Amino acid sequence: MELMKKTTILFSSQQHTLLTQLAKQRGVSLGQIVREACEAQYGTASPETRLKAVKALGELELPVADVATMKRESVPSPKGEFL
């Protein structure tokens, strides 16, 4: 990824300490931590990347039942039990 823009962000002392420690543990820069968080939160992936991901998910051979069966298996009843 080619970096093209620079932005100044102000963090609290506690936020900065936490992010700096996390970056050090992961062996990356604080900027990389922030870029990854933005991408995860706001989905800055390109449309092409998203389409590739959707295609890859569609190619998975997962055991899937019909909609009614999946709802029964995943939605708890009012008593907290699965239907």
N, C-alpha and C positions, 0 to 999 in steps of 0.2 A: 504494500500500500504506500503510495506516494503521499507524503504529508504536505499540504498546500496552505493551510491557514493556521494562524496562531491566535489563541484566546487566553486571556488571563482569568483565572478562577480563584476566588477567595474562599478558603476553608477555615473552619474553626481550628483551634490548636489541636483539639481532640481528634477531629476528622483527619487532619493532616498527619498526625502521628499514626493513626490507625492505617491510613492508606499507604504511608511510607513503609511501615512495617510489613504490610501485605505485599507490597511491591518487592521489598528486599527478600522476603520468604520465597516468592515466586521467581525471583531473578529477572524482573522486568522493571521498567521505569514507572513512575507514578503516572505519567501521561498515558502509558499503555493501559494501566488499570482503569483510568477514567474513560479512555476510548472503548475498551471492552464493555464497561458498565453501560455506556451510552448505547452501544450497539445492541446489547442484550435487552435493555429497557425500551428502546425506541425503534428497534428493528431497522437499522440503517443498511441492511443487506440489499444488494441490487435486485431488481426484478428477475434477472437471469439466475442469480443465486437462489432465490426463493423458488423459482420454477424447477430448478434442479433438485432442490430438497423435496418438493412435493412429488416429483417423479420418482425419486428414490424411495419415499414412503409408500407410494402406490405399488412399487415393485416388490415390497416385502410380502412374504407369504405367511401371514399371521392367521391364527384361528379366530374367525369372526362368525358370530351367530347372527340370526335375524334380529331386527331392531327390538321386537317385543321381548325376546329372550334376553338380550343384553340389558334392557331396562329392568327386567325382573331381577337380574343378577347384580345390578349395580345401584339401584335406588332403594334405600332403606324404607321400610314401612313406618307408619307413625310410631310404632312401638320400638323403633330402632333396629328391627330385624330386617334382613334382606328378604325380599318377596320371593 
